[in-house]
């Protein structure tokens, strides 16, 4: 039986499928969708406002503009970078008259800190360095006046606040390199290192008129008398609006004497001038002398030539400058 079954199995016929294989059809992969590159979008930079509660609050904001180093008994001090060998503090900016006295408006991006807080000193090894402190002032300077010149120098770290509130400082110990002198008639003009006069003769012909005091926790920086500055410069000053580049015509005294200006229009006018400078890095009115600048202020019809030119030449998409901070007017600190 088993043998018969075996024979039966060996007698089976085996069929092999010899049909050709189905053709291979190539199907390309589906296309990969690539989203278009996003259009560049201008994002407003973070606020430049810095809250000062402690000396350490200065470390990060000032680091891009210099280095921090421990110097003597002062501790950690800041040394500005990229300044000339004959550079000195308070030599690049201008003065403005305010309710708290003379305010230094620096053109240097770190001026919001180093000219309104702390003290400056000089060491041969590192040059000028800044010692951080947290009390704010319109400016921390001594004042000298005489012989047709006005001068100032940064307060040294040795300056102290007396119980009476008066700042005590030994001006005889201030070295000559610290002083910045300009002609009295040009005191309100932008101060530039090239315009600074500094020599022993001028210093010896001036007298110390420093008058810095603390009243109700507010530092008052009195210096040259406002009336004298008005007489020698030929300008009428009003607190906060004494700079020619931003003054409205009525502040400059170019309107009839019986006209009483409204503070709001003058303030808006000054703000518009500063806004133009912030957006373009240019002054709205710029000329070779003060008389020409004054005429540009009063001659336009509300649409100054430079504003019109920029409005026509610039694209609708605003491309910000590489450095969004042009001077101290855009870099401010908040006292707490």
Secondary structure, DSSP 8 states (H G I E B T S, - for coil): -HHHHHHHHHT--------------------------------------EEESSTTHHHHHHHTTEEEEEEGGGEEEEEESS--TT--SS-SEEEEEETTEEEEEESSTTHHHHTTSSEEEEETTTEEEEE------S--EEEEEETTEEEEEE--TT-EE-TTSBEE--GGGS-GGG-EEEEGGGTTS-B-GGG-B--HHHHHT-EE--EEEEETTEEEEE-S-HHHHHHHHT----TT---GGG--TTTTT-S-TT----HHHHHHHHHHHHHHHHHHSS-SS--SSHHHHHHHHHH--SS-HHHHHHHHHS-SS----SSS--SGGGS-EEE-
